[in-house]
């Protein structure tokens, strides 16, 4: 594909591409520097949070440079979404993966040979067969992009063996620039990416890992997690798109069925379902606006949906990397989103058992234990969760974030030393052979026959814990395991054993402060909508969404591919009245303006609102009575001319002023407008505006229509 070279004066080809194709005015963060590195033939390793614009970092250089950009992506669904979105922008993109027929593959290969593509997405498994590499040797390649580069790490949660072979790209094509991108990589993983992909000479661009629009909330599961989840969704995310992660396939099915029985649209998604059901459910999730997908934690979905407003976990993830990646699927559009989790003691026990029973070697098990311990530490934290999360990835935040549960509602702590001594002593005196439920029964003095059979009604810890409820004891045991004061047995029976770290607590040499069982407070339940109030004009918002859905359904694409929620929100806020004004909104490129501009403009014009309450109609009318023209009023009040005309139209409609007071039109012009209004069957102004060849501002037409209704 030929490089772009027709950019305006003083505008780089990359910036021109950003503005004309993707509809964004300026680059964000490190994007410009990364793109410049690649355009000039250099390699790059890019660490950028989800929603930070990683894709543009290789898409734009691929368009600007000669040849086709080859993008290695591990997930079929993700590459399909990206190609679909790029085609909406008018970019020539395609993918090669197992979902294609032989004829479809041949067609794409011919397009490659003929230089007809800007970007090709390909699965790593397909990359190294002889056919593909021979094909690459015949074409002009602009760059190689390795998406989800953390998959190369053997220690990571998403390791893919085929990624290790990707260093062969550099060996075979040493002159072609490469970019490796990821949103999830701690320091050891970054080093492994550099070593395995031979990126020692690449530019390292670390944009940080903070997702300030996501509110992190973690609470205890005391046996009512489903009810807590339902309350959370109904109170804060009624009608929103969301994802719920569970540990097992069975729980996925149960939770999806239960949520559906409560009137929500919840669909299951896990590897045990047929390919057809998975595909149907994922397509509904991508295309519809109020779908909740319930999925297994371990099953990657390749989600690239920007308007996911919440991600909920009903089980504990195995690592902070997994937690960060899964919660990162919320709020990719930069608008407020919630990461909500309820986890309990059984999660801790189950995950520890799974680790010990795995076939991994001891070195891998040790790494996995460390990762789980870090996740437990984040969950039991009493200080800012975001600071701890960022610190794990080697990032820093100087002040507490103010947007996590611990910042919004600082948890209470209590001196748990005596209670912990009772629990640890009970583990010791029962022979370290029993699980949590039995130990709690002993501590609370249960009269079960089993306790008497073992003679544990005669030991010193029998009945010494009646001051705490069963729920409180379970929370205490969970925290003791989280702090590695107790271990779960490796045989899988759930019995607890003391660790060396428990000795100082038992001997009274160390004090133990733990967090109290939390209750959702009023502040914690407050919606995370400080940056984005989509209901500021509910009628217009809903009308724009309906328009988007209609256009998306006609093309068979997800709604967000037409426009993101953030773009619709800008439309609500700015209410453009012309195509030129609409084209200035972020995310609307030339192609989308051509395809969708008229349809959305119709909706905007019909729902055109007067200015906010502070910009009163009375003040505009008063200035008009003082002899000021509408344009002068707009300048003095710092309003748009359209807003001033909205005020005047409302005043005319209420009989406060006459048409002649507001605008200067001769009788012939008024008759022409009257005639055009009468020809408009549905009363819309867009056909009137077009019939009059745009000679009159929409505000003028509104004033004439108001007068006509007042004096038919």
N, C-alpha and C positions, 0 to 999 in steps of 0.2 A: 504494500500500500504506500502511495506517495506521501511524503511528509507534508504537513501543513506549512505554508509559507506566506499566506496572504493575510497577515495580521495588520491591524491599523498602526499608524506611526506611533512610536513610543510605547507600544504594547508588545510584549513577547508572544511568540506563538503559543506558549503554554498558557499564559493568562488569557489570551484571546479564545483559546479552546475552552477554558474554564467558564468564561462569560457567555460565549455564543452557543456552546453545546450543552453545558450543564446548568447554566443560568445562575451562577454564583459570581458575585462582584469581585471578591478578593480571596486569596488563599488564606488558610488558617494555620497557625502554629508553624511547624517545620515543613509544611507541604511544599512551599516554593523552593526551599533549599534542597529537599529530597528530589523533587522533580528535576531541578537544574543538574544535580549530580548524575542522574540517569540519562538525561538528554545529552549530556556531554560525555557519555560513555563510561561513567564510573559505577561501581557496585555500592549497594546500600543495605544495611540491616536496620529495619524500622520497628521500633517498639512504640505502639500507639494504642490508646484505649479504644474499645469498641465505640463506634459512633464518631471517632475522631477524624475520619476521612482517609483511612488507609488505602482503599481501593483507588481513589483518584491519584494516589502517588505513583501507581504503575499504569493506570488507564490513560492518563494524559500523555506521559512520555511515549507510550505505545502508539498513540494517535499522531504525535508530533514527529517522531523519528520515522525513517524509512523502514518499511517492512511490517511484519505482524508481531504483536506482543504475545508471547506464550505464557499462559498463567497456569501453574500447577496447583490444583485445588483438591483436597481430599474428600470432598463431599459432593455427590452428584446433585443433590437438591440445591445446594448453595450456588454451584456454577450455573445451573439452569435459571435460578432467580436473577443472577447478575447479568447473564446474556439477555434475558427478557427485558430487564431494566435498561440496559445499554441500547437495545434496539429502539426503545421508546424515544431515546435521545437522538436517534438517527445514526448511531455508531454501528459499523459493520462488525458484528460479533457472532461467534459460534462456539460450540463445545463438541468435544469428542469423548464419549463415554459409553458404557454398556447399555444405556437406554436407547441408543440409536439402531436403526436397521442397517443392513449392509449398504443399501442404496443411499441412505442418508449420509453414511460415512463417506461413500465415494464422492457425493456431491460436495461435501465440505473439503475433502482433500483436493478436489479440482479447484475450488475457490482459493485454497491456499497456493496452489501452483500458479494460479492466474493473478495473484497479488490482490485479491478482492476483499481481504479481511483486515481489520485493524487489530482485533484481539481474538485469540483462540484459547479457550479453557479446556484443560485436559486432566484426567485423573492420573496419578502417579503410576498406577499399575499399567496403564496403556503407553506410558512414555517410553519405556525401554525395550519394547519389542522391536525387532529389526525393521519392520515396515515403517513405524513412526520415525525412527532416527534417520532412515534413508530419506524419508519425505522432508525432514527438517534440513537435510543436507542439500536439498534442491531449491529451497526458498530463501527469501531475505527475511531475517529475523531481527526485530527491533530490540527486544529484550526478553529475558526470562524473569518471571515473577513467581516466587514460591510463597504461596499463601499458607497461613496457619503453620508457620515455620517451626513452632514448638513441637510439632509432631515428630521431629527428628530426634528428640531427646528420649533415650531409653529409660530415664528416670521420671519422665513426665506422665501425666494422666491420660494423654492422648497419643502415645507412641504408635507410630506406624512404620514397620520395618522397611517398606519400600522407599521411605523418605531418605534413608541412609544412602541410597544409590544416587541421590540428586547431585552429589559432587561431580558425577560423570558429565553433567552438562557443561561445567567449566572446562573439563579436560577435553571434551569434544569440540566445544565452541568457545575458546578462550577470549576472543575479542568481543563477545556479546555481553553487554552489561546485565547484571543480575540484581534483583531486589528480593530480600527475604523479609516478610512482614508477619508480625504476631501481636496479639493483645495480651498474651499470657506467658510470661517468662520471668522466673526469678533469676538471680545472678548465675547459679550453676547451669541453668538451662540456656541462658544467653551464651555462656562460654562454650557449651556443647554445640549450639547452632553454628557458632563461628568455626569451631574445629571441624565438624562433620561436613559443612558446606564450603569449606575453604574460603572463608570470608575475612581472613586476617587483614586484608588491605581495604576492606569496605568501609565506607563512612558509617558511623554508628549514630543513629538518630533516636534519642529516647525522649518521647513526648510526655513521659510520666504515665501513671496508671489511674489517676483520679477520675472518677465519674461523678462529679458534684451533683448532677441531677438525680442520682439514685439515692434514695433513703434506705439505709440498712437497718433491719429490725430482726432481732433473734429472741425467741422466748421459749420457756419450758413447755414441753408437752406433758401434761398431767393426765393424759388419757382421753382428752377431748379435742384433739388436734383438728378433726374434721369440722367440728362446730366452730372452733376458732377461725378456721379458714373461711367458712361460709360467712361468718360475721364480718371478717375482714373484707371479703369481696363485696358483700351487700352494702356495707357502710362506706366503703371507699372506692370501689371499682365497679359499680353497677353499670353494665353495658360495655365495659372495657375489654380489650384483648389481654389475655394473660396466659402464663404457663405455670403448671403445677408439677413439681418433680417429686417422684417417689422412688424408694429403693428397690421394690420388687414389681414384677409384672402383675402379680395378683392384686397388689395394692393399687396399682394404676387402674386396673379394671374396676375395683371396688369404689375408688374415689370418683372416677368418671361417672359411674352409674349413680352414685349417691348425689353428686352435684346436679346431675340431670334430673333426678327425682325432686330436687328443690327448685326446679324451674330455670336452671342455668343451662347453657348450651356447652357441654363439656364432652370432649372426644378423647379416647385413649390412643396412645402411640407408643408401641414398644416392638422389639424384634420378634416377639412371638406371634404377632398379627400377620395376616397375609399381606403380600406386597400391595394388593389391590386396596385393602382397607387402609393401610398406612398412607398410600398415595391419596386416596379420597379424603381422609381426615386432614392430611397436611394441606391439600389444595383448599379445603374449606377454611382452614385456619388462615391461610395466606389471603384468601379472597374476601372473607366476610369480616364484619367489624366487631362482633361481640362473641367470638369463639374463645373458649378456654381449652387449651390442649393439656392433657395429663400424660406425662411421659416418665420413663425410667431415667434415673440419673445417668446411668452408664451409656445410654443410647443417644448418640449425637444426631441432631436433626438438621444441622446446616441452616439454621434459621437466619434469614436476612430481612426480617419484617421490622420496619422502623418504629411502629406505633404500639409495641407491646408495653402496656402501662404497668404491669406487675409480673414478677417472678416469685413463686412461692415454693418453699421446700417443706415437705412433710417428713423428711428424713435428713440426717446429717450427711453432707458430702464427705468424700474421703480425703479431700485436701483443700487448702485455700485456693490453689490454682483452679480446681474444678468449681468451687464456689464462685470465684471471681468470673470465670468464663460463663457459667450458667446464669448468674445474676446479670451479667453484662448483656444478655439478650433483651433486657428491659431498657426502654428509653433510648434506643439508638438514634432517634431523631433529636436528641438533646433536650427534650421536654421532661418534666418531672415524672418519676417512676418509683415504684416501691420494690425492694427486695425483702421479702418476708419469710421467716423460717420459724417453725416450731419443731423442736427435737427433744428426745427424751433419753432416759437411761438405756432402754433397749437398743436404741441406735448405736450407742457407744459399745455395748456388749457385742452386738451383731457384727459391727465393722471390725472390732478387734479379733473376733473369732475368724472372720473371713480372711483377715491378714495372716493369722498364724496357720490356718489350714491350707493356704495357697501353695502352689508348687514352686513358687519363686525361690531363688537362692537366698541365703541369709543376708547378703549385701542389699538385695532389693527389698527384703522385708524390713531391714533397718531403716532404709529411706522411707518406706511406706509408713512405718510407725512414727517417724519424725513428722511427716506431713499430716498424719491424722492428729497427732498431739498438737500441732500448730493450729489446726482447724478447731480442735476442742478449746484451746487457749483463747482463740478469737471469740468463740461462743460464750465462754464463761467470763469474759472481760467485763470490768466495771468502768473502764475509761472509754474514750472515743474509739469506736470500732474502725472508722476510716483511717485514723492515724496508724493503728496496728496493721490494717490491711495493706496500706501503702508501704509501711516499714518492711513488711515481709518481702515485697518486691524491690527493696532497695530505694524506695521513693520516700519523700518526707512531706509532712504537712505541719507547719509551725504551730498552728492553733487548732484546738478541737473544732470539728467540722460544723457542729450545730445542726446537722441533718442526719443523725442516727439516733436510735432509741436511747442510748446511754447519754448522749448530749441533751436530747430533748427532755428526758426524764431520768436523771442520774439514779442508778440503782442504790438501794440501801445495802449496807454490808452488816454482818454481825460476827461476833466472836464465836466461831464454831469449834474452838479447840476441845471443849469438854465433850460435845456431841460427837466429834470425830474420834476422840479417844474411846468413847463407848462403842462406836461402830467398828473401829479397828480391833479393839479388844474382843469384840464378839466374833469377828472373823477368826481371830487366833484361837479362842477357847472352843469354837465349834470344829476345829481341826482343818480350817481352810478348805472345806469340802462342799460348801453350800453356796447357793445363789442368793441374790438380793432379797427375793420375797421371803425365803425361809429366815434369813438373818433379821429382817424387820419383824417377823412374827415373834422371834425370840426376844428381841429388844422391847417389844410392846407387850410381852407376857401372854402370848396366845396360849390357849389351853388345848391346842390341837394334839391329837393322839400321837402323831409322828414325833413331835418335840419330846413328849414323855418317853417314847420308845428309845430315843437316842440319849435320854437322860439330860437333855439340855434345859429342862425346867429346874435343874439343880445347880447350874453354873452361875457365877457371880453377875453375868451380864443379862440374865433372864429378868425381863420386866423393868429394866432400868431406863427405858426410853419411852415411857408412856406420855411424857410431856410433849412429844412431837407426833404429828399425824403420819399416817402411812405415806401420803404424798410428800411431806417434808423430809421423811427419811429417804425416799427414793431420790429426791433432789440432792440430798447430802451425799448419798452413795455415787450418784452421777458425777458430782464435782470431785469426789475423792479419786474416782477412776480417771477423770479428766486431768487431774494433777499428778497422775502416776503414783499415787499412794497405795493404790490397789491395782492388781492385774487380773485379767480374765483368763481362766485356764485355757490351755491350747487344745484340750480334747473336745471342747465345744459343749460342755455341759453347763457352762455359765457360772461355775463356782469361782469365788474370789480368793485371791491370795495376796498376802502382804508383800510390799516391796521394801527395799532398804530405806527408801525415802520416808517410810512411815515411822521409823524408829524414833526420830527426834520428837514427833508429835506425841507418840505413846509415852515417851519419857518426860513429857512436859518441858522440853528444851526449846520448842518453837511454838509460836502462836499462829493459829490458822484463822484468817478472816475470809469469809465466803459471802457471795451475794445472796440476798434474801430472795425467796420465791417472789416473782414479780406478778403484778396484776396490770392489765392494760389500763392506762390512765387516760384521762380526757385529752391531754396533750398528744399522747401517742396515737390516738385515733384520728387526729386531725388530718384531713386530706393533704397530700403533698402537691398543692396546686399554687404555690406562691409565685411561680414563674409563668404559669400557663393556665388561663381560665377559659377553657373552650366554650363555657356556657355564658360568656359575656353577652352574646346575642344568640340565644338558643335556636331561634327560627332560622337565622341565616346559616349558622353552623350546620344544622340538620339538612338544610336545603343544599348546601355545598357538598355535604357527604352523599346525599342522594344523587346529585349530579355526577359525582365521582364514581359512585357504584354503577350507575347506568352506563357510563362510558367504559368502565372496566369490564362489565359483563358483556358488552357488545364485542369487545376484543378478546374476551376470554383470558384476562390477566387480573392479578390481584389489584385491589383498589389503590394501594400505596404506590404502585408502579406509575399510576397517572399522576398523583401528587401526594406528598407526605402530609401528615396531620399538621406539621409545623407550617407548611405552605398555606394550607387552608386557614390556619390560625392567623397568619399574616393578612390573608384576604379579609377575614372578619374585622381585624383591627384597622386596616387601612381603607377598606371598601373602595378599591379603584373603580373608576367609571369609564375608562377607555382602555383599549388594547395596549396603548403605550404605557399607561400607568400600571396595568396588570403585568406587563413584561418586566417591570422593575422589581417585582417581588422575587426574593431568593428562591431558587429551585425551579424557576420557569425559564428554560432555554428557548431558543428560536423555534426549534421543532415542536416543542410542547405548546408554545404560544400559538403556532399555526394550527395544531391539531385540536386544542381544547379551549383556546382563548374565548371564542365566541360563546360557547356553551356556558362557561363560568361567568362571563360578563353578563349574560342574560339574567342569571341568578342574582348577581351582585346588584345590578340595576334595580331589579324588582324588589329587593330587600334593602334598598338604600335607606340608611337610618339617619335621623338628625343627630347632631353632635351630642356628646354627653350632657348630663344635667347641668353642669357648670356653664356650658356654652348655650345659654338660654335663647329661646326664640324671641322673648321680650326684648332682650338687649339688642339683637339684630334689628328688630322692628323699630326700636327707639332711635338707633343710628340712622336707619332709613328715613325716618320722619325728620331728622335734622339735615336732610339733603345729601347724605352720602350714598354713592352708587354701590352696588353689590361688590364690585372688585375692591373698592376702597375699604368697605367693611371687612372683607376677608383679610386685607393687609393689616388693618388696625387690630383685629381680634386674633390674628395669627391662625386663621382658619383657611380651609380650602374653599374655593369659590363654590364648589358643589355643595359643601355644608351650608354655606350662606343661602344658596338657592333652596336647599331643603327647609331651612327655617322659614323662608318667604313663602314657599308652597304650603307649609303647614298653617301659616298665618292667613293665607288666602282661603284655604279650606275651612278655617274657623270663622271666616267673615271679618277678620280684624283689619285687613287691607284689601285693596282691589289690585287686579292684575296690572293696571296702568301705573300703580304706585311702585311696583316692584321692578318691572322691566320695560324697556322701550321697544315696542314692536308696532309696525303699522298694521292697518286693518287687513291688508293683503296677506301679510305674513301670518297673522293670527288665523285667518281663514284656512291657509294652507296647512297649518299645524292641526287645526280642528279636523280638517278632512282626513289627514293622515291618522289621527287618533281614532276617528270613527271607523277607518278601514282595518284597524288592528282588532281582530276578533277576540283575542284573549286579554286585551288591555295592556299588553306588554309594551314597554317603551323602545326596546331594541329595534323592532320592525319600523317604528315611527322614525327613529334616529336614522336608520338606513334609507327609508323612503325619502327623507329630506336631505340625503347625501351628506349627513354629518354637519349641516350648516348651523345647527342649534345645539348648545350644550344640553346634556340630560337634565340639568337643573332648570333650564328655561322650559323644557318640555313638561317637567313636573309642575311648574307654576301654571302653565296654560291648562294642563289637565285638571289641576285643582280648581281653577277658575271655571272651567267647563262644567265640572261637577256641582259647583256652587251656583252657577247660572246656566242651567241646561237650555 
